[in-house]
Amino acid sequence: MSDSSLTPLLPVPQMEVQKIMLMRFDILKLYPIDILKHNFKCQFFLKFRLPGCAHLPRESGTDIPEPTAEWFMSKIEPQNLSGEGEPWKRVDKSVWRDGTGWSINMRVEGTFFLDLKLQDFPFDTQEIMIRMIYLNKNENRENNDRRHLCAEFELDTNYHSKLNMAGFMNPKQSWEPLGADDGIVKLDCQVGYYDAGEGRHFPELTATFEVKRRQGHVDVVAPAGMIAGLSLMTFFFLHDDTVRLATSLSLMIAAAAYLQVVSAKVPHINYMTKLDQYVFSNFAMLSVVTLVNGVMYICVDKGINVNIVNWVLLGVLAFGWVCIQLWWIVCCIGGLRALIERIYIGISVVVRWLGMYRVRAYFPRLGRHRAAPLPR
């Protein structure tokens, strides 16, 4: 699992601790994923089993609580919370006797932090993670008075965890979960210890799955490429015409205003994403076109013949603009290898279709029968 704070189990004294067995971890509802605030909101259901746990508290005469099922339940809380106020709440909870132990049901709703990795934005894949911890330090195992309060998470052999696509609500518009099978996404659950710093370690349980962003942001990409492409039309103006330079400057101003408008639609981070690289490349090419037009006007004013240079520079800049657009298309498809595979499949289909057309031309009777479907 990428970038998780799970650490190996620490060596503990030879003693019994309460096992909190995970039986079920289901995400019931997943609300919008906010890339600007770097968080997401969801509601999920937890079922634990506590084998051999007492239910009713006993009189101890001290301020140290007795380990009841309700007490253990109160110490299980989410850790990677985000937002202000009350970022989480227990919507419902219940405890009942289950054979030799007790079972706990919890329905939790909260807003959780999302560790975004946006280098490939808007073609990125993100990991959705929920971390639950048990609020009793592992170091308490060495305290004779509090050993009985220690516990650790374990995965039951028959546990199940899932996200039902019916609960994948508003994110469907811009995200799709990976690994969905018949409308169900399997969650990856892990247990371990959370390092809280200063030598403090808490038992933790994490559930993760990955989502991929649906391709979009056409309203951001298309204007950037179109403005840079339109700037090439200025090379067809007269070299000594002031309209040529004025048009280039107008396009620069339009591009600058466009960048300010779309900045609110993309996440605010301190490194460049693929979308930033594409927009910056088009803006840089537009700046070069404006600079060239200014130099051309000065050269013509001094009587220098720049006809050949004008067409050579047009060809070079047009080639650069095409390369930028092709790079973006490759990113949209999923890489150069995916692009070559799609081109190969398209050429194969066309060749087979043309071959069948020539066969039918020589043998008209074949046209009466339906051709076999082409393999995908």
Number of C-alpha atoms within 10 A of each C-alpha: 10 5 7 11 15 17 14 10 14 11 7 12 8 7 9 12 14 18 18 24 20 25 20 19 23 20 25 20 19 22 16 17 20 14 16 13 13 16 20 22 21 21 20 20 19 17 20 24 24 23 17 14 19 17 17 11 13 11 8 9 7 7 6 11 15 19 20 18 24 18 14 21 20 12 12 18 18 23 18 17 20 19 16 8 6 10 14 20 14 13 13 11 15 12 17 14 15 13 9 10 15 20 22 23 18 19 19 20 22 21 23 24 19 22 15 18 13 19 15 14 18 20 19 17 20 17 18 20 21 23 21 20 23 26 19 20 18 24 16 16 21 13 10 8 10 16 17 18 20 24 23 21 21 19 18 14 9 8 14 16 20 21 22 19 20 11 18 20 14 13 19 16 10 14 19 17 23 13 14 14 10 8 12 16 20 19 21 16 20 16 22 21 23 25 15 11 7 6 9 14 23 21 25 26 25 21 20 17 20 17 17 16 18 16 14 12 13 9 9 18 16 11 16 22 20 11 19 25 18 13 23 20 13 19 18 11 13 14 24 15 12 13 13 22 23 15 17 27 20 13 19 20 12 14 20 12 11 15 17 10 11 13 11 10 12 16 16 12 12 6 8 14 20 17 21 16 13 19 21 15 19 22 21 13 20 27 18 15 24 24 14 18 26 18 14 24 19 14 15 16 12 9 8 11 13 14 12 9 11 16 13 12 15 19 13 10 18 17 11 15 20 13 12 18 16 12 14 18 14 15 18 15 15 12 13 13 11 14 16 13 11 13 12 12 13 11 12 13 15 12 12 12 13 12 12 14 13 11 13 14 12 9 10 9 9 13 13 8 7 7 9 6 6 9 5 5
